[in-house]
Amino acid sequence: MGRSKERAEVAQKALAAFREVLGIENPGSIERDAAIKRYRRGISQERHPVPQGNRLANLTVHTYNEKLAVEIFGRLGRHESLLAVLLARLARKIG
């Protein structure tokens, strides 16, 4: 289980970095793009556990579209809480 524990720790660090960017009040385009990229990078190795998450991840390639980028950023908070719950369950299983 050593490898699983290591991956869970890396996932927790990625979630913390993602939360840091999501916590910025009135994000500019750089912060917004950073959050979107962190979200995309965080789930790029695995399929997202929620179908809407896969769709959202696929949309992230269109961040040059300002309106769509703002919409994507607005949705990220909901996905953060789902990812946090899943990581907590994973941590309990790994022990």
Stockholm file with secondary structure:
# STOCKHOLM 1.0

chainA/1-95         MGRSKERAEVAQKALAAFREVLGIENPGSIERDAAIKRYRRGISQERHPVPQGNRLANLTVHTYNEKLAVEIFGRLGRHESLLAVLLARLARKIG
#=GR chainA/1-95 SS CHHHHHHHHHHHHHHHHHHHHHTCSSCCHHHHHHHHHHHHHHHTTSCCSSHHHHHHHHHGGGTTSHHHHHHHHHHHHHHHHHHHHHHHHHHHHHC
#=GC SS_cons        CHHHHHHHHHHHHHHHHHHHHHTCSSCCHHHHHHHHHHHHHHHTTSCCSSHHHHHHHHHGGGTTSHHHHHHHHHHHHHHHHHHHHHHHHHHHHHC
//
